Amino acid sequence: MNQKTMTVLEFNRIKEEASQFALTDSGKNSILNLTPSQNLGQIRSWLDEVTEAAAIMKKSSSVPISALNGIEIILSMLNKGAALRPEHFRKLADFLHTCTKIKRFMKDKESIAPRVAAYVYVIEELPSLLEEIERCIRNGGVDDYASKELSKIRKQISILDDRLKEKVYQFLKSAKYKPYLQDAIVSERSGRYVIPVKKEYKGKIKGTVLDTSASGSTIYVEPEEVIPYQEQLQLLKSAEELEVEKILIYLTGLVEEKQESIRLSIETMIHYDILFAKAKYSLSIDGRGVEINEDHYICLKQAKHPLLGSNAVPLNLELGKDYYALVITGPNTGGKTVGIKTVGLLTLMVQSGLHIPVADGSHICVFQHILVDIGDGQSIEQSLSTFSSHIRNIISILKDANDHSLVILDELGSGTDPAEGMGLATALLQQFYRKGATILATTHYSEIKEFAEQTEGFMNGSMEFDLETLKPTYRLIIGKGGESQAFAIALKLGIHPSIIQEAYRITYKEEKIFTFGETDPGKIRELEQQIAINRYARRNKKNHRPKANSFSQGDNVAIPSTGEFGIIYKGPDEAGNYIVQVQGEKRTYNHKRLKLYITAAELYPADYDFDIIFETKENRKTKALMEKKHVEGLVIDRESQE
């Protein structure tokens, strides 16, 4: 499947919507990277798994799946010679808890989802590791009782810290030092206790200056008497850090021993995340699995375009049993394009293991290629016209099409001369059919409707139009080509039936009776005014006819409608018609259809006998005889000539 097909059929949007149901980053990325398969066994397995997952969701909407929260990154930090930190162990503990929960959750789901429930056996609970992590790690750090040595060190730190604080507070309470202090508070700088001394009394309190205030008016002094206590406290804290690191290294070693089991559990959790994200998406679009085949058979029952939601009109379509090419005609905005895109998109979804919004009993064929030409595809950068862009794309489709291809063509042959476009569209449909492709095509050419009706393997379809509301219903009707609704709409809106009848005769070269859809006498009289005005205008023209083009006997005239030339024999009559001799045959033409080419004066002498041109040899002999004497029963037959 090429990327153009994915984009045009909006399959990427489907993947984006489905990915929103995933909890893990890996799950989201896997769904965004879904690609169609051509392997029937694999596709069936995918669809069956989603069906089972959906069944679980219907029974229990909350499935205990871990969002992982960086567990994959934590595993990548192992075996690097560095210990994991307390926050890493907290996340691991949460993950192991979720593993225990999902194993319990799946225990009673084997009856409705045997395949999905079986995956849980890959997950190892690791209770000993979990217990040790929770014993050692609490409240975001290493617990006091993680080891006896750590407990001992922290008790010593607590006792010494209390003594140190008491010693420092003695300075604050001392009447001797009170005048030198900026505030009666104990501060801490670099982990050591200090007292705030006014700058001008810097030498009054013996000790080490560790900091100065921003204004420079206060210095922070570590009194000399507390320095030994501070040093001892720092030694204990260093011992504490060493012991904490020792415990973290110990826990990291335990995790490294079980890393393969943890990795398998993570992979299984991601698979569950992808599976239940597909199931949640299926439920959101009222989706279900379908039967799949490689026999070019497509049967969609009550199918909906998943991106249209509740606004989608159900599509019913069957293809690949008695015919393999469906040509859909009908008015613009009637839903032809949405219909064929729906078939292509649902096929992509099924081949990617996604449920589709259809009724039970639907079938989808698995194709190697889904090749589309939809939309104008115009390339501004290359300055290609719409028609040129279509042709370039169709050339590419012709190269790839075979008997395992679904070819989807929208408005085939459009964008050029109608006659040539129709011919090209018909030839392309024939060629794709010869290649064995399954074809879905839309067109506005009525001639292609006739071609599909008369050609084996092809079937007509049309989008239904409601003449009551004057709106399309977006329902596909198989077996009937779409008719132009222009005449029906015009009749519905109030054009007189006789005008519509004449328009139909001009368009289709055949007669069709159109009748009033109105029974109200007043409204019928209003309709009659349309043709009454035309008749009055015609009478006016007859009574006040402008002077016709004037021709004389013998004038050589051109007949633009046929490309022939003739000689004026007689005329004009009251309607402006002339009798013209063309190649020995006398025809009648209105003056508007004739054009003077050479006048008779330029062709013949003034006394030229035109009988030589217009009379037969027999008539000329008869005329000459009649001029000499009367012969009983002798007549000149001019009626037969005219």
C-alpha distance (Angstrom), angle and dihedral (degrees) to the residues before:
residue distance angle dihedral
M1 . . .
N2 3.79 . .
Q3 3.80 124.4 .
K4 3.81 91.9 -114.8
T5 3.79 90.3 62.6
M6 3.83 91.0 49.0
T7 3.80 91.1 50.6
V8 3.80 99.2 43.0
L9 3.80 93.2 47.0
E10 3.85 89.6 45.3
F11 3.80 93.4 -125.1
N12 3.81 89.6 146.0
R13 3.80 89.2 61.9
I14 3.81 89.6 53.2
K15 3.81 90.2 53.0
E16 3.80 91.3 48.6
E17 3.80 91.3 52.6
A18 3.82 93.0 47.0
S19 3.82 92.3 46.9
Q20 3.81 90.6 59.8
F21 3.81 88.4 71.7
A22 3.83 92.8 59.2
L23 3.83 118.9 98.3
T24 3.80 99.8 -161.2
D25 3.79 127.7 65.1
S26 3.79 89.4 -130.6
G27 3.80 90.5 52.0
K28 3.82 92.4 50.4
N29 3.81 91.8 48.9
S30 3.81 92.5 47.9
I31 3.81 91.6 54.2
L32 3.81 92.3 45.3
N33 3.82 87.9 53.5
L34 3.82 96.4 48.4
T35 3.80 112.8 139.9
P36 3.81 127.9 -172.6
S37 3.80 118.2 -100.6
Q38 3.81 126.6 -147.3
N39 3.81 93.6 -157.5
L40 3.82 109.2 106.6
G41 3.80 93.6 -159.1
Q42 3.77 93.3 51.4
I43 3.82 93.3 46.4
R44 3.81 92.2 49.0
S45 3.81 89.9 49.9
W46 3.82 91.2 50.5
L47 3.79 93.1 48.9
D48 3.81 93.4 45.7
E49 3.81 90.8 52.0
V50 3.81 91.7 51.4
T51 3.82 89.4 48.0
E52 3.81 90.2 53.7
A53 3.81 92.5 45.1
A54 3.81 90.1 50.6
A55 3.81 89.6 51.2
I56 3.81 89.1 53.6
M57 3.82 90.5 48.6
K58 3.81 91.0 52.9
K59 3.80 90.0 53.1
S60 3.80 96.7 41.5
S61 3.79 119.4 11.2
S62 3.82 94.8 -165.6
V63 3.79 114.2 70.4
P64 3.86 115.4 -177.0
I65 3.81 100.2 -123.0
S66 3.79 120.9 157.5
A67 3.79 118.3 -126.5
L68 3.87 83.8 -147.8
N69 3.84 92.2 -138.9
G70 3.79 94.6 -149.9
I71 3.82 98.3 -36.4
E72 3.81 89.9 135.4
I73 3.82 89.8 55.9
I74 3.80 90.6 48.5
L75 3.82 90.7 54.9
S76 3.80 89.9 50.9
M77 3.84 88.4 58.8
L78 3.80 93.4 61.0
N79 3.80 124.1 104.2
K80 3.81 91.3 24.0
G81 3.83 96.0 111.7
A82 3.82 92.8 -107.2
A83 3.78 128.4 106.6
L84 3.79 122.7 -119.6
R85 3.79 115.9 -113.5
P86 3.84 126.0 -117.2
E87 3.85 92.4 -102.1
H88 3.82 89.3 56.0
F89 3.80 91.3 53.9
R90 3.80 90.4 48.6
K91 3.82 90.1 56.2
L92 3.80 91.3 46.1
A93 3.80 90.3 51.4
D94 3.84 90.5 51.4
F95 3.81 89.9 50.2
L96 3.83 92.8 49.6
H97 3.80 89.5 49.8
T98 3.82 89.5 53.3
C99 3.81 90.3 49.7
T100 3.80 89.1 55.7
K101 3.81 91.1 48.1
I102 3.81 95.4 50.7
K103 3.80 92.0 48.1
R104 3.79 88.8 54.9
F105 3.81 91.3 42.7
M106 3.82 93.5 54.3
K107 3.79 93.9 45.7
D108 3.81 94.6 89.1
K109 3.83 96.3 33.5
E110 3.80 97.2 76.3
S111 3.79 92.8 95.1
I112 3.83 94.3 58.8
A113 3.82 99.0 27.7
P114 3.82 111.0 23.7
R115 3.81 96.0 162.0
V116 3.81 96.5 45.1
A117 3.81 92.8 43.6
A118 3.82 91.2 50.9
Y119 3.82 92.3 64.8
V120 3.79 89.4 69.6
Y121 3.81 91.0 71.7
V122 3.81 89.0 72.1
I123 3.81 89.1 63.6
E124 3.83 114.5 90.4
E125 3.80 114.7 -155.7
L126 3.87 97.1 -149.8
P127 3.84 96.6 -159.3
S128 3.82 94.6 175.3
L129 3.80 92.6 55.4
L130 3.80 91.8 45.7
E131 3.81 91.6 49.2
E132 3.79 92.9 50.3
I133 3.81 93.1 47.9
E134 3.79 91.7 50.1
R135 3.83 91.5 46.5
C136 3.77 92.9 53.0
I137 3.82 102.8 33.0
R138 3.80 120.8 58.4
N139 3.79 136.0 150.8
G140 3.79 92.3 5.6
G141 3.81 96.2 -54.2
V142 3.80 146.1 60.2
D143 3.79 109.8 -63.6
D144 3.86 120.7 -120.4
Y145 3.79 90.1 -119.0
A146 3.79 96.6 49.9
S147 3.82 85.5 106.5
K148 3.83 136.2 1.9
E149 3.79 91.4 -120.6
L150 3.82 92.5 53.0
S151 3.79 90.6 48.5
K152 3.83 90.4 51.3
I153 3.81 94.1 47.5
R154 3.81 93.7 48.5
K155 3.80 91.9 50.2
Q156 3.82 89.5 52.9
I157 3.79 90.3 47.9
S158 3.80 90.9 51.3
I159 3.85 93.1 50.3
L160 3.79 94.2 45.8
D161 3.77 92.3 45.0
D162 3.81 90.8 55.0
R163 3.85 91.3 49.8
L164 3.79 90.8 48.4
K165 3.78 93.2 51.1
E166 3.81 90.2 48.4
K167 3.80 90.6 52.2
V168 3.80 92.4 50.5
Y169 3.82 92.7 47.1
Q170 3.81 88.2 56.4
F171 3.81 88.1 66.1
L172 3.79 90.8 52.0
K173 3.82 92.4 51.0
S174 3.79 95.1 43.6
A175 3.82 113.2 111.5
K176 3.81 87.2 -151.6
Y177 3.82 94.8 62.2
K178 3.80 100.7 29.5
P179 3.88 95.3 92.5
Y180 3.83 90.0 55.7
L181 3.82 96.9 52.3
Q182 3.80 123.7 95.3
D183 3.83 92.4 -156.8
A184 3.79 135.5 0.8
I185 3.79 93.6 -118.5
V186 3.79 137.1 108.1
S187 3.80 117.0 -127.1
E188 3.79 132.9 -172.1
R189 3.78 127.2 -132.7
S190 3.83 122.6 179.7
G191 3.81 89.7 -14.8
R192 3.82 93.4 -53.5
Y193 3.80 128.1 109.8
V194 3.83 117.4 -115.0
I195 3.81 138.4 173.2
P196 3.83 126.0 -134.5
V197 3.83 111.3 -113.7
K198 3.80 127.4 -174.5
K199 3.79 110.4 -108.8
E200 3.80 94.7 -123.5
Y201 3.85 90.6 57.5
K202 3.79 94.5 52.1
G203 3.83 94.7 130.3
K204 3.79 96.9 42.6
I205 3.84 94.7 81.5
K206 3.80 117.1 49.4
G207 3.75 114.2 -134.7
T208 3.84 145.9 81.5
V209 3.81 122.5 -56.2
L210 3.83 106.3 -133.4
D211 3.83 100.5 171.6
T212 3.81 146.4 0.1
S213 3.82 128.2 -141.5
A214 3.80 120.6 -109.6
S215 3.82 91.5 -106.3
G216 3.81 91.9 47.3
S217 3.82 92.4 -128.2
T218 3.82 94.0 109.1
I219 3.78 131.7 51.9
Y220 3.80 124.0 -166.2
V221 3.81 111.7 -134.5
E222 3.79 129.8 -168.1
P223 3.85 102.5 -147.0
E224 3.79 115.3 -124.3
E225 3.82 92.3 -126.4
V226 3.83 93.7 60.8
I227 3.82 98.2 46.1
P228 3.85 94.7 91.5
Y229 3.80 90.0 52.1
Q230 3.81 90.3 48.2
E231 3.80 92.4 51.2
Q232 3.78 92.0 49.6
L233 3.83 90.3 49.0
Q234 3.82 91.4 51.5
L235 3.80 90.3 52.4
L236 3.79 90.8 52.4
K237 3.82 91.8 48.6
S238 3.81 90.4 51.3
A239 3.79 88.7 51.3
E240 3.81 88.4 49.7
E241 3.81 92.0 52.5
L242 3.78 91.1 50.2
E243 3.79 91.8 50.5
V244 3.83 92.3 46.8
E245 3.80 90.4 50.9
K246 3.80 89.5 48.8
I247 3.82 90.4 54.4
L248 3.84 92.5 46.7
I249 3.81 90.2 50.7
Y250 3.79 89.1 50.2
L251 3.83 91.9 51.5
T252 3.81 91.6 44.8
G253 3.79 88.7 55.1
L254 3.80 90.4 53.5
V255 3.81 90.3 51.8
E256 3.81 92.0 47.8
E257 3.81 89.2 54.1
K258 3.82 89.2 57.4
Q259 3.78 99.6 34.5
E260 3.83 95.5 112.9
S261 3.79 91.2 52.3
I262 3.81 89.5 47.4
R263 3.80 90.8 47.8
L264 3.82 91.7 52.5
S265 3.79 89.6 48.3
I266 3.82 90.4 51.6
E267 3.81 91.9 49.8
T268 3.80 90.5 48.7
M269 3.80 91.2 47.8
I270 3.83 90.2 51.6
H271 3.82 90.0 49.3
Y272 3.80 89.6 51.3
D273 3.80 89.5 47.8
I274 3.83 91.9 53.2
L275 3.80 91.9 43.7
F276 3.79 95.9 50.1
A277 3.81 91.8 42.4
K278 3.83 87.4 57.9
A279 3.80 89.6 46.5
K280 3.82 92.5 50.3
Y281 3.79 89.7 48.9
S282 3.81 89.9 49.0
L283 3.80 90.9 53.5
S284 3.82 90.8 47.1
I285 3.82 92.0 57.8
D286 3.81 96.1 34.2
G287 3.80 88.2 -113.0
R288 3.79 132.3 170.3
G289 3.77 140.6 178.0
V290 3.81 120.8 -91.7
E291 3.77 138.3 -155.2
I292 3.80 112.2 -94.5
N293 3.80 130.8 -156.1
E294 3.79 144.7 165.8
D295 3.80 94.0 -134.7
H296 3.83 97.0 97.4
Y297 3.80 88.9 -107.6
I298 3.80 119.7 145.1
C299 3.78 121.8 175.7
L300 3.79 117.8 171.0
K301 3.79 119.2 -176.1
Q302 3.79 119.2 -168.8
A303 3.80 89.4 -18.6
K304 3.80 118.3 178.2
H305 3.78 132.4 -164.2
P306 3.84 101.4 -110.3
L307 3.82 94.0 -142.9
L308 3.82 93.0 56.3
G309 3.80 94.8 58.5
S310 3.79 115.8 -174.0
N311 3.83 90.2 -6.8
A312 3.81 91.9 67.6
V313 3.81 116.9 108.5
P314 3.84 110.8 -138.3
L315 3.81 115.1 -104.3
N316 3.81 122.1 -146.7
L317 3.79 115.2 -168.2
E318 3.80 139.0 155.5
L319 3.79 123.4 -169.7
G320 3.80 135.2 165.0
K321 3.79 102.8 39.6
D322 3.81 107.7 80.7
Y323 3.79 96.2 -1.9
Y324 3.79 136.3 22.3
A325 3.80 101.7 -163.4
L326 3.79 124.3 61.3
V327 3.81 118.0 -167.4
I328 3.81 113.0 -164.6
T329 3.78 118.9 -160.7
G330 3.76 131.3 174.7
P331 3.80 143.8 104.1
N332 3.78 124.3 -37.0
T333 3.84 117.1 -91.7
G334 3.80 87.5 24.0
G335 3.80 94.2 120.7
K336 3.82 101.0 -99.0
T337 3.80 94.2 130.3
V338 3.80 94.2 43.9
G339 3.80 88.9 50.6
I340 3.80 96.8 54.9
K341 3.82 92.1 40.3
T342 3.80 89.0 53.5
V343 3.82 91.1 57.0
G344 3.81 92.6 48.8
L345 3.81 94.4 44.8
L346 3.79 94.9 48.0
T347 3.81 89.7 49.8
L348 3.82 90.5 53.2
M349 3.80 90.7 48.4
V350 3.80 94.2 50.9
Q351 3.81 92.9 47.2
S352 3.83 87.3 52.4
G353 3.80 93.0 53.0
L354 3.81 98.5 -102.3
H355 3.77 127.1 134.4
I356 3.80 117.1 -119.8
P357 3.83 132.5 -146.3
V358 3.81 100.8 -104.4
A359 3.79 137.9 118.8
D360 3.80 123.5 -100.5
G361 3.79 115.5 -78.5
S362 3.80 95.3 43.5
H363 3.81 120.3 141.6
I364 3.82 132.1 -160.2
C365 3.80 127.2 -165.5
V366 3.80 118.1 -137.8
F367 3.82 111.3 -126.8
Q368 3.78 133.3 -167.6
H369 3.79 90.6 -144.8
I370 3.77 135.7 21.1
L371 3.80 104.0 -164.2
V372 3.79 119.4 -171.1
D373 3.77 139.6 -173.4
I374 3.79 105.1 -176.1
G375 3.79 127.9 145.9
D376 3.77 125.9 12.1
G377 3.82 93.9 -74.2
Q378 3.80 88.8 -160.7
S379 3.78 115.6 -179.9
I380 3.79 110.5 -145.8
E381 3.80 91.9 -172.9
Q382 3.79 92.5 58.0
S383 3.82 94.0 37.7
L384 3.79 92.1 -130.0
S385 3.78 120.5 165.5
T386 3.78 119.0 -123.9
F387 3.80 91.8 -106.8
S388 3.81 93.5 47.6
S389 3.78 90.6 49.8
H390 3.81 90.9 51.4
I391 3.80 91.7 50.1
R392 3.81 93.6 48.7
N393 3.78 89.7 51.1
I394 3.81 92.6 46.6
I395 3.81 90.4 50.7
S396 3.79 87.9 57.1
I397 3.81 90.6 47.7
L398 3.82 91.0 50.2
K399 3.80 89.8 55.5
D400 3.82 94.0 51.3
A401 3.80 101.2 36.4
N402 3.79 118.3 109.0
D403 3.79 139.7 145.9
H404 3.82 90.2 -69.9
S405 3.80 95.5 54.5
L406 3.77 133.4 103.9
V407 3.81 107.6 -149.9
I408 3.82 116.7 -162.7
L409 3.81 116.6 -170.6
D410 3.79 124.4 179.8
E411 3.83 120.9 -157.7
L412 3.79 91.7 -12.4
G413 3.82 113.1 -153.0
S414 3.79 95.6 13.7
G415 3.78 124.1 138.0
T416 3.81 97.9 50.9
D417 3.82 141.8 64.6
P418 3.84 106.1 -38.0
A419 3.81 95.4 -131.1
E420 3.81 94.2 47.9
G421 3.82 92.1 39.7
M422 3.80 90.4 54.3
G423 3.78 92.1 49.1
L424 3.79 92.5 47.6
A425 3.80 92.0 47.7
T426 3.79 91.8 51.5
A427 3.81 93.0 47.8
L428 3.82 91.6 49.1
L429 3.79 92.6 49.6
Q430 3.80 89.5 51.6
Q431 3.81 91.8 48.9
F432 3.81 94.5 49.3
Y433 3.79 89.0 48.4
R434 3.82 91.1 50.9
K435 3.81 88.2 53.6
G436 3.80 88.4 57.6
A437 3.79 96.2 -114.4
T438 3.78 123.3 152.7
I439 3.80 105.2 -121.1
L440 3.79 135.7 -153.0
A441 3.79 112.8 177.9
T442 3.77 137.9 166.9
T443 3.79 124.5 -157.9
H444 3.79 141.7 164.4
Y445 3.83 93.4 -147.1
S446 3.80 111.8 110.2
E447 3.83 89.6 -160.5
I448 3.80 90.2 64.8
K449 3.79 88.2 55.0
E450 3.82 87.6 59.0
F451 3.82 90.8 45.8
A452 3.83 91.6 52.6
E453 3.79 90.9 47.4
Q454 3.80 92.9 53.3
T455 3.82 100.0 37.6
E456 3.79 123.2 86.3
G457 3.80 114.0 -120.3
F458 3.80 93.4 25.8
M459 3.79 128.7 101.2
N460 3.78 132.2 -171.2
G461 3.77 123.6 -129.6
S462 3.77 133.2 177.1
M463 3.77 140.7 -170.2
E464 3.78 113.1 -113.6
F465 3.82 119.3 -116.0
D466 3.81 124.0 -158.8
L467 3.79 108.1 -138.6
E468 3.80 91.2 -170.2
T469 3.80 94.6 60.5
L470 3.84 94.0 24.3
K471 3.80 87.8 -131.1
P472 3.81 133.5 114.8
T473 3.81 116.2 -106.5
Y474 3.84 91.8 -153.7
R475 3.82 89.9 -133.0
L476 3.79 118.3 138.4
I477 3.80 117.2 -131.5
I478 3.82 114.1 -161.2
G479 3.80 119.9 -149.2
K480 3.77 97.8 26.9
G481 3.77 127.0 86.4
G482 3.76 117.3 -133.2
E483 3.78 115.5 -102.5
S484 3.77 125.0 -148.6
Q485 3.76 107.9 -96.6
A486 3.81 93.7 -158.8
F487 3.82 94.1 98.5
A488 3.80 94.2 42.7
I489 3.80 91.6 47.9
A490 3.81 92.3 46.9
L491 3.80 90.1 50.1
K492 3.79 90.7 47.6
L493 3.80 91.3 50.5
G494 3.81 93.0 51.6
I495 3.83 113.0 -87.2
H496 3.81 110.9 148.1
P497 3.85 112.5 -99.3
S498 3.82 92.8 -125.8
I499 3.81 90.7 59.5
I500 3.82 91.0 49.1
Q501 3.80 89.2 47.8
E502 3.81 91.6 54.0
A503 3.83 90.8 46.8
Y504 3.81 90.7 52.1
R505 3.83 91.4 49.6
I506 3.83 91.5 50.7
T507 3.82 92.3 47.5
Y508 3.79 102.7 41.4
K509 3.85 100.6 23.0
E510 3.80 89.9 -127.6
E511 3.76 138.2 91.6
K512 3.80 125.5 -103.5
I513 3.77 126.5 172.0
F514 3.81 117.3 -128.1
T515 3.80 118.5 -170.8
F516 3.77 137.2 -167.3
G517 3.76 114.4 -80.5
E518 3.80 86.5 -165.2
T519 3.82 127.0 84.7
D520 3.78 100.0 177.2
P521 3.86 107.2 108.1
G522 3.80 93.1 -145.9
K523 3.78 93.5 53.0
I524 3.80 90.9 45.1
R525 3.83 89.0 55.2
E526 3.81 88.6 52.3
L527 3.81 89.6 52.4
E528 3.80 91.3 49.4
Q529 3.80 89.6 56.4
Q530 3.81 88.0 69.1
I531 3.79 93.1 66.0
A532 3.82 95.0 30.4
I533 3.80 89.5 63.5
N534 3.80 89.9 50.1
R535 3.84 92.3 50.8
Y536 3.79 92.2 49.4
A537 3.78 89.8 50.9
R538 3.80 89.7 51.1
R539 3.83 91.7 52.9
N540 3.78 90.1 49.4
K541 3.77 90.8 52.8
K542 3.79 91.2 50.3
N543 3.80 93.1 50.6
H544 3.77 94.9 43.4
R545 3.78 100.0 33.2
P546 3.79 112.5 168.8
K547 3.77 115.0 -123.3
A548 3.80 109.7 -76.9
N549 3.78 125.0 -128.0
S550 3.81 101.8 -78.8
F551 3.79 120.4 -132.2
S552 3.83 130.7 173.3
Q553 3.77 130.4 -145.1
G554 3.79 109.1 -81.4
D555 3.82 96.0 24.9
N556 3.81 112.1 142.5
V557 3.85 106.7 -130.8
A558 3.77 135.4 -175.5
I559 3.82 121.4 -131.3
P560 3.87 103.9 -150.7
S561 3.81 94.8 -170.8
T562 3.83 92.8 62.1
G563 3.79 101.9 21.2
E564 3.83 90.6 -123.7
F565 3.82 133.4 126.7
G566 3.80 128.3 -135.3
I567 3.84 145.5 171.0
I568 3.82 122.4 -111.2
Y569 3.80 108.7 -115.4
K570 3.78 105.1 170.0
G571 3.80 141.4 -9.9
P572 2.88 170.9 -27.2
D573 3.79 106.7 -116.8
E574 3.83 124.6 -169.1
A575 3.82 92.0 -76.7
G576 3.82 93.2 49.5
N577 3.82 95.5 -104.3
Y578 3.84 123.5 149.6
I579 3.79 131.2 -160.9
V580 3.79 107.5 -127.8
Q581 3.80 126.6 -170.5
V582 3.81 110.0 -137.0
Q583 3.81 118.4 179.9
G584 3.82 91.7 -24.9
E585 3.81 92.8 -47.0
K586 3.80 123.4 108.1
R587 3.82 114.4 -136.4
T588 3.78 134.4 174.3
Y589 3.84 120.0 -124.3
N590 3.77 132.2 172.1
H591 3.82 113.9 -117.5
K592 3.84 89.3 -114.0
R593 3.79 90.1 64.7
L594 3.83 94.6 52.7
K595 3.77 131.3 78.3
L596 3.80 124.9 -166.0
Y597 3.79 111.9 -115.1
I598 3.88 106.1 167.0
T599 3.81 125.1 -3.1
A600 3.81 121.0 -123.7
A601 3.83 89.1 -118.8
E602 3.80 89.9 62.0
L603 3.80 93.2 47.4
Y604 3.82 105.7 40.4
P605 3.83 139.4 32.8
A606 3.83 117.7 -103.9
D607 3.84 95.0 -102.7
Y608 3.84 94.9 42.8
D609 3.81 113.8 147.5
F610 3.85 104.7 -129.4
D611 3.82 90.2 -168.0
I612 3.78 84.8 82.6
I613 3.82 87.9 66.7
F614 3.77 102.8 32.8
E615 3.84 105.4 30.9
T616 3.76 126.4 71.8
K617 3.77 119.7 -119.6
E618 3.82 90.2 -108.9
N619 3.82 92.4 52.6
R620 3.80 91.8 49.3
K621 3.83 90.5 52.7
T622 3.79 91.1 47.5
K623 3.82 91.2 49.4
A624 3.80 92.2 50.5
L625 3.82 90.7 50.2
M626 3.81 92.2 47.9
E627 3.82 90.4 51.8
K628 3.86 89.1 56.8
K629 3.84 99.2 45.5
H630 3.79 146.2 -17.7
V631 3.79 114.3 -88.7
E632 3.82 116.2 -169.9
G633 3.89 112.2 -119.1
L634 3.80 94.8 5.8
V635 3.87 112.9 137.5
I636 3.82 138.6 161.6
D637 3.82 112.0 -123.1
R638 3.83 107.0 -145.1
E639 3.82 96.1 151.2
S640 3.78 91.3 73.2
Q641 3.78 89.2 53.2
E642 3.77 94.6 50.6
